[in-house]
């Protein structure tokens, strides 16, 4: 019986060639749209993974102002002098040793940054005079730090010292107000090397590679620095007497008390996450392992706004793909149902003859289903071939956009492999005649090497995508057969052959 049913199916397909071609084209177009929607959803998943790895969020160590205010309130309730209390208030800071230990959680942290600031005397060098005094925060600088010696720094130093663990994290670099005119940037291994302003260099006839001396304002010790780069700044309140260097070099300009045998405090401590979903887990881990942070009125704050904004756009694309998939499936079911219903009515006499000869109604339904499966399979196979090119085209488009974004990010990393800049990072390109210093000897660069993000998109539809295509297609056929099958089951051979409805 099965062979007879299969034979009748093939004969029907050949005999009704026009109907067969229409159904094949219908299944072909449906399958292409379904595969396109599936490919979009796969690409969205890859984009989400990419976003999580490149925009993993920022975790910041900052003063817990609520705790500080509560302590002040208690002090005032105990008779403390309000004026004196506010005058002597010092915001808590993180010591560099703790900051580095937290950064060693390489399963969470992709990169990190922190800063210190101090001051120096110019010794035999000239300083750039400005109207109203040299009160700027430096070119895109860090601003005055809440350190115990900040008052001395403001009064005594005629040169401002800024130390940061990476040039790329200077705010002036990030907002494009600071550019390198000559030389290159410093990094964590650039000890005793510094970047000076164009005006300061011109005034003192300093060139890249030359050395100069400035004094620690507390110890009067002269410290020799080498000019590694000359920068320019377009910021209105930029100080031409600001010198930038790495943390270890800047620490030489702290007072003995502030330096504290290498346990000096750092500010603006930021950790850039590998994956934003693990930011809260990282915070819990840090709070558990470093209880002294909360004891010192410090807290860990998570900022995933950049990832949230990007993921929202990506998810909207995924929602669009889902909507398209649903519309295509529903439309295919309706169209195939109509075609099969018309086909069944056209073949009522044939079915009446088969039923009168003893064929079961389920065999009639099976024959219609077999025809649809054969025609549908042909359409699905053809769509799988063309869908592969469609998937490649879509995947290539997404990949190119990611490569462009990745290339821009590489230009902003300034020698920090795998680093993700926090905030709105629009750093300028480095001068083409300089190459970034490659070094991997310190803990920071080992983290970068281990956590370098390697994003790869498979621009071919995966086997699971094709499997899902066939499953979806056959599901459409099953649903499309429900109504025609009900009609077939109602047929009576005598009524059909007698020409009755």
C-alpha positions, 0 to 999 in steps of 0.5 A, spaced: 500 500 500 505 504 501 509 503 495 502 504 491 501 511 495 508 513 493 507 511 486 501 515 486 504 521 489 510 521 484 505 521 478 501 526 481 507 531 482 509 529 474 502 530 472 500 537 475 507 540 473 504 547 474 502 546 481 508 543 483 512 548 480 508 553 484 509 549 490 516 549 489 517 556 488 513 557 494 517 553 499 523 555 496 521 563 498 519 561 504 525 557 506 529 563 504 526 568 508 526 563 514 533 561 513 535 569 513 531 570 519 535 564 523 541 567 520 539 574 523 538 571 530 545 567 529 548 574 528 545 577 533 547 572 538 554 573 536 553 581 536 551 580 543 557 576 545 561 581 541 558 587 545 559 583 552 566 582 550 568 589 548 563 593 552 563 589 558 562 595 563 566 599 568 567 598 575 569 604 579 572 604 586 569 611 589 568 614 596 561 612 599 558 618 600 552 615 604 557 612 609 561 618 610 554 623 611 552 618 616 558 618 620 558 626 619 551 626 622 553 621 628 559 626 629 554 632 629 549 629 634 555 627 639 557 635 639 562 635 633 563 642 630 560 642 624 565 647 620 571 644 623 568 637 621 567 639 613 574 643 613 578 637 615 574 632 611 578 628 606 575 623 601 578 616 602 582 613 597 585 606 595 592 604 596 596 602 589 597 595 592 590 594 593 588 597 586 593 592 583 591 586 587 584 587 585 586 588 577 589 581 578 582 578 578 583 576 570 577 572 569 573 578 570 578 584 569 580 586 562 583 592 563 584 598 569 586 605 570 588 609 576 591 616 577 596 620 582 597 627 581 603 631 585 607 638 583 614 639 582 619 645 582 622 647 575 629 648 578 633 651 572 627 651 567 622 656 565 615 655 566 609 658 561 606 664 564 599 665 563 594 670 565 591 669 572 596 664 574 597 657 572 590 654 575 588 649 569 587 642 571 592 640 565 590 638 558 584 634 559 587 632 566 585 629 572 583 635 576 586 636 583 586 630 587 583 629 594 590 628 598 592 631 604 598 634 601 593 638 595 594 644 599 601 644 598 601 642 591 597 648 589 601 653 593 608 651 592 609 647 585 610 651 579 609 644 575 604 640 575 605 632 575 600 627 572 601 620 573 597 615 570 598 607 568 596 608 561 596 614 556 590 612 553 586 613 559 588 621 560 581 624 559 584 629 554 586 623 549 579 620 550 575 627 548 580 629 543 583 635 546 590 632 547 594 630 541 601 628 540 605 633 536 612 629 536 615 623 539 610 617 542 606 616 548 609 613 555 606 606 558 607 602 564 614 601 563 616 608 561 620 609 567 623 616 568 620 618 561 615 624 560 610 627 556 611 635 556 607 640 552 609 644 546 609 651 549 614 648 555 618 644 550 619 651 546 620 655 551 626 651 554 628 648 547 627 641 549 626 635 544 624 628 544 630 624 547 633 630 551 633 630 558 631 635 563 631 635 571 625 638 576 625 638 583 620 634 588 617 640 592 617 636 599 625 633 599 628 638 594 631 632 590 632 633 583 629 628 578 631 627 571 626 625 566 627 624 558 622 627 553 618 621 550 613 625 547 611 632 546 603 634 546 598 639 544 592 641 547 586 645 545 582 645 552 581 652 554 583 651 561 589 647 559 596 648 563 602 648 559 606 646 565 603 639 566 607 633 565 605 626 564 608 620 566 607 613 568 605 612 576 612 609 578 615 616 575 610 620 578 610 617 585 617 620 585 614 627 586 610 625 592 612 627 599 615 621 604 608 621 608 604 620 601 609 615 598 609 611 604 614 606 602 610 605 596 603 604 599 601 611 596 594 612 594 591 612 587 584 616 585 579 614 579 580 607 580 576 604 574 576 596 572 574 594 565 570 588 565 571 582 560 563 581 560 558 585 563 554 580 566 559 578 571 560 585 573 556 584 579 559 577 581 566 581 580 563 586 585 561 581 590 568 577 590 572 584 591 567 586 597 568 579 600 576 579 599 577 586 601 573 588 607 577 594 608 574 598 602 567 598 606 571 599 612 574 605 609 568 608 606 569 606 599 564 602 595 564 599 588 560 602 583 558 598 576 556 602 570 554 598 564 550 603 561 554 603 554 553 596 553 546 597 555 545 602 550 548 597 545 545 591 547 538 595 546 539 596 539 542 589 537 536 586 541 531 590 537 534 587 531 533 580 534 526 582 535 525 584 528 528 577 526 523 574 530 517 578 527 519 576 520 520 569 522 513 568 525 510 572 519 513 568 514 511 561 517 504 564 518 503 566 511 506 560 509 501 556 513 495 560 510 498 560 503 499 552 503 493 551 506 489 554 501 493 551 495 492 544 498 485 545 499 483 547 492 488 541 490 483 537 494 477 539 491 480 539 484 481 531 486 475 529 489 473 524 483 480 521 484 479 520 491 472 518 490 474 512 486 480 510 490 475 510 496 470 506 493 476 501 491 478 500 498 483 505 500 483 508 507 482 515 508 488 516 511 492 513 505 489 519 501 491 524 506 498 520 506 498 521 499 497 529 499 502 529 505 507 525 501 507 530 495 508 536 499 514 533 503 517 531 496 516 538 493 517 542 500 524 538 500 526 540 493 524 547 495 528 547 502 534 544 498 534 549 493 533 554 499 539 551 503 544 552 497 542 560 495 541 561 503 548 559 504 550 565 499 545 569 503 548 567 510 555 569 507 552 576 505 549 578 511 555 575 515 560 579 511 556 585 512 556 584 520 563 582 520 566 588 516 562 593 521 565 589 526 572 589 523 571 597 522 569 598 529 575 593 531 580 597 527 578 604 530 579 601 537 586 598 536 588 605 534 585 608 541 589 602 545 595 605 544 599 599 545 595 596 550 593 589 547 586 587 548 584 594 552 577 597 552 577 604 553 572 606 558 567 612 556 566 615 550 573 613 547 575 617 541 582 618 541 587 620 535 591 616 531 598 616 533 604 619 529 605 614 523 613 615 524 613 612 531 611 605 533 608 603 539 613 600 544 612 592 545 613 590 552 610 584 556 614 584 563 609 587 568 603 584 571 598 588 567 601 586 560 600 579 562 593 580 564 592 583 557 595 578 553 591 572 557 585 576 556 585 579 548 579 578 545 578 574 539 572 575 535 570 571 530 563 570 526 562 564 522 559 567 515 556 560 513 549 558 516 551 552 521 548 545 520 543 547 526 540 552 522 539 548 516 536 543 521 532 548 524 530 550 517 527 543 515 524 542 521 520 549 520 518 547 513 515 540 515 512 543 521 508 548 516 506 542 511 503 539 517 499 545 520 497 546 512 494 539 512 490 540 518 484 543 514 484 539 508 485 533 512 478 534 515 475 535 509 478 529 506 475 525 512 468 527 511 468 525 504 463 519 502 465 515 496 458 514 494 456 522 494 463 523 490 461 519 485 454 521 484 456 528 483 453 530 490 457 536 494 
